[in-house]
Amino acid sequence: MTRTATPTGSVRTLVARHPVPSLIAIMLAVAFALLTPPTLAGWAPEPFLLATVVFAQLVPAVLVTAAADGRAGVRDLVRRIFRWRVHPAWYAVAFLALPAAALLVAFAFGVELGTPVLVAYLAQLAVLPLVNLWEETAVMGVLQARLTASRGPVIAAVVTGLVFGLYHLPLQLGQPVGDIALSMAVILVVAVLMRFVAGWLYAGTGGSILLVAGLHATFNAVNGSGLPPATAPALVAVWALGLFAFGRLSRRA
């Protein structure tokens, strides 16, 4: 007697065979559904952003991992979320390198930051266990990690950055088309660059999602610190030089 596949079984099989495309489709579809209506209505985005983290990122990431790798895969994902035993230098890369670069650039350009930087930094650290950790569980721990394993780190960073950047599109709706295009171009470029650094940090820490979440939080802090947009190229250059120097020193050690 032939057993007919149930719809649930068919969906799970499809997701197990194509985990990355399935995750991308679910994440973007749910994010757009949750963020588009409040943006167009002019409502405060924060509650919907939090819902997006849960229902468009964390839950799909766990379900896709379970479908593709079973319980063992979910247990491994949880271990990577809380992997904190790494060399202290990686903590400096994740939590201090970008804020330090921002302060150097601010000093060089004569920009007064002071309290806003510290407040933004502490605020983002407080948000990390509520938002960034679960964002990166999906984005780094599942999407980019799987792409790296199958396609290599360069393609993984580019694809993941583009997907993550597209999350911001619903938040731009209601503006003139030209403004949306310019904003999205900047967001996508920055997102791809960030994913290169995140992938390097993830590999260097043996797969610590926690440290990547720290990097994400410090990026958000610097983004909200009040640095003029004109200083962005200098900030990226100083940060890149610092990371390059760290990479060279770590190879020699």
Salt bridges, closest charged atoms under 4 A:
ASP69 OD2 - ARG146 NH2 2.27
ASP76 OD2 - ARG80 NE 2.94
GLU135 OE1 - HIS216 NE2 3.74
GLU136 OE1 - ARG195 NH2 2.88
GLU136 OE2 - HIS216 ND1 2.77
